[in-house]
Amino acid sequence: MTIKLIATDMDGTFLDDDGHYNHLRFQQLMTQMTQRGIRFVVASGNHYPHLPPYFQDIKGDITYVAENGAYIVDEEIVLSEDVIAPDLVKKVLSWRENDAMFKPAWLILSGRQGAYTEMPASSQRFARSQYFYNNLTSVLDLNDVKDDIFKLDFTWLNADVSAQEQRFNTAFAGQLRATSSGLGGLDVILPHVNKAYGLKKLQQKWGISAAETMAFGDNANDIEMLHLAKFGYAMANATQRTQTAAANVTKLDNNHDGVLDVIADHLNREAN
């Protein structure tokens, strides 16, 4: 069956380890996709304002499923948003203060107007976090943030956060859900929200089936999306958990155009 929708995660998937991609090759593929009516979707755990600048030189329509599915933008129009209730955000902040595992973590609240953290603006960690969050603001107390919040982002130095994931999901079962985002990060979102949730909304809007969908990812927060797409690809550099869950694994990793290679191969096979 013809592919009509291609969705990809960004960090560790579409982007290489330095945060770059092959612009010329992608533009060539994007032109082909546009001519064939294939929708291209960026599905990321990142804050929405962080994503469009990557494609400012690319000609062609790109839809964004940001915040792990909590915020969807198509042609600069917000199609969907899932906000965490303020009382629930405060509940997590209070719980964190009394939990020995979570209190040392860096925490960012990702919202509609910006992103917020108690990390000092002069700190190295704040500077590193600005790569992922536009309009990152240092505040004295996260309880004072008035913005609508889509996601809470906890980060530790250790890469494996499976214990933290289990601990949080036990404490907030039925209220919020934590999922690993890679690089020692844990994304906290509403229980029903994930990348597949966002992608399914677009499939329904455009009349596209799972059998006509291709998706790429490298981490636990991509697994639902890879299951939703008939042609779900874990990256060659993906976590073992993600590779085990996916139907396919790319031949090349994110540092060698792994996503673009699969797309190019698909377009070539359809043309012949």
N, C-alpha and C positions, 0 to 999 in steps of 0.2 A: 504494500500500500504506500501511496505517496506521502511523504512527510510534509506537514503543513505548519508545524510549530517546532522551533528549536529553542530550548531554554538552557542557560548555563549559569552556574555559580561563578564567582569572580576569583577571589583569592585562593591560590592553590589549584585552580582549575583553568579558567580562561587566561588569567594573568600568570606570568612567570614569578619566580621567587623575588624578583626586584620590582614587581608591580607593573610590568610592561607586557605588551603583546605586539604581534606583527601587524601593524596598521595597514600596510599595503596589501598584504595577503587577505586580511579580513575585509577590506573594502571591495576587493575583487569578488569574494564570496558573498558579501552583502548585496552587491549589485545583482548577482545571479539569484540570490534568495528573493529579492524584491521582484525581479522579473517573473519568478515562478510562484509568487504569492505566498511565500513562506514567511511566517511571523518569527521575529527574533526577540527573545525575552531574556533579560538579565534578572536572575533570581538570586538575591544576595541577602545575607544577614546584616549587611551594612546599612547605615543611615542613608536615606534617599539622596540628599544633596551631594553626597560623596560620589555617586555613581555617574550621572550624565557627563561630567567633565572628561571622563575617559574616552568618550565618543564624540567630542565636539567637532572633530575633523572628519567624521564618518557621515556619508550621505546615505540615508535610509532610515526608516522608522524603527525605533527600539522601545520596547515596553519594559517597565521596571516593576519587579516584585521585590520590594525592599523590606527590611526589618523581618526577614524570614517569613514573609507573607502577610504581615500586619499592615502594609502600606503599598498600594498598587497604583501606578501612574502610567497612563497611556496618552501619548501626544500632549503631555503637560497637564492632563486632566486627571484628578484624583478619582479613581474608580471605587476604591474600597479602603477603609481604615478600621483597625481594631485596637481601641485604646484600653489600657489597663486602668481599672478604677483607682482613683487617687487613694482611697482608704486601703486598698490592697497593696499599693506601692509603699505606703507608710508602714504597713504590717511587715513587709519584707525588710524594710530599713530597720525596724525595731528588732526583729528576729536576728538580723545580721549582727547587731551590736552585742548580742549575748551568745553567739555561736563561735567557738574557737576556730573552726575550720573556715568560716566565711569572713570573719572580721578582718583578717589580714589582707584579703583580696582587694584589688583595685576595682572600683565600681563606677560605671557610667550609666546615666539614665538617658535613653535616646528618645527624643520627643519631636513634636511637630515643628516647633520653632528653632530647636537646636539640641545640643547634647550637653549634659551637666555632670560634673564630677567634683569631689572634694580634694582631688589631687592639686597641689599648688601649681599655678601656671608656669612657675619657673623650673619645675622638676623635669627630668629627662623623660619620665614616664608620660607626663602630660604631652610633651613634644612628640613622642612616638604615637600616642593615641590620636593626635591630630591628623595622622595619615588616614585614619578610618572615619573620623568625624569632623565634618565642617561645622563651624560655629560652636566648637567645644568651649564651654565656659566653666571656670573654676568658681565654686560657691563654698561658703562656709558650712552650710548645712543643707543636705539634699532634701530634707523635709520641707524646706522653704520654696522648693521649685514649684511653680504654678502651671507649667506647660502640660499638655496632654502627652502621656508617656506610652510608647509602643513596645519598648523592650528595655530590660535591665541587663547590663553586660558586666559580668564578673570575670576577672582575669587573675591568674596565678603565674608564678615563674615556671612551675612544673607543667610539662605538656599534657600529662595524663590527668584528666579531671573527672574520671569515671566515678570516683568515690564521692566527689562533690555533687555530681549530677544525681546520684542515687540519694544522697542525703537531702538535697533540696526537694526532689520529687516526692520523697516520703513526707516531708514536713508540709508541703503545699499541694498534696494530691487533690485533684479536682478543682483547684483554684488557679494554679500556674504550672507551667512545664519548663524544665531546664533541659537544654540540649547542647552538646559540645559543638563549638564552632571552629576548633583548631587553635593552635598556638597558645594553649593554656587557657582558652576562653570558654565561658559558659553563657549562652544566651537564654534569658528567661522571658517567656512570652505566654500569652493566653493558651489554655490547653488545646483548643481547637485549631490554633494557628500554626501553620508550617508552610513550607514552600509549595507543597502539593495543594494545599488549601487555596493559595493564591493562584497557582497555575490552573486549577480546576475552574476558577471563576473566569479566567480568560478563555479556556476551552469552551465553556458554555456561551460566553459572549460572542465568540467567533464561529461557533458551530464546528469545532475540531474535536476529534475523538482521541483517546489515549493511544489508539493504534496508529494515529497520524502524528504522534509526538515523540521527539527526541530530547533527551536531557543529559546534562553532565554535572558531576559533583565530586567532591573529594573527602567530605567529612560527614559526621552523623546528622547534621542538620540538613543534609541533602537526600537522605535515604528515602523519605516519603515521596519526594519528587521523582527519584529514580524508579520507584515502584509504580508511580502513576503513569510514566511514559513507557510505551512498549519497547522503545529503543533507549533504555536507560544505561548510561555509561559511567562507571566509576573511573577515575583517573588512574594511570599506572602508578602515580605517587600517592594515591588515596590511602586512608587508613585501612587496615585489614578488615575492620568491621564494615566499612562502606563497600569494599570490594566483594566481600562475602554476600552482602545484601543485593548487589547489582546484578543485572542479567549479563552485562558486558563490561569489559575493562579495556581502556584505550591502549594501543600499542606504545604510544609515546606519552611522556609525562608533560606536566604543565610548562616545563622549561624548553620543550621542543615542539611547540604548536600542537599538542595532543588533541585539543578540541577542534582546531582548524583542520587538522589532518583527517579526522573522521568526517567532518562536514564536507570537505572537498571530495573525499572518496564517495560519499553518498550522492553528491550532486553529479559527479562524473558517471556513476553507474546509472543514474536515472536518465542521463542525457544519451546513453548508448543503448 
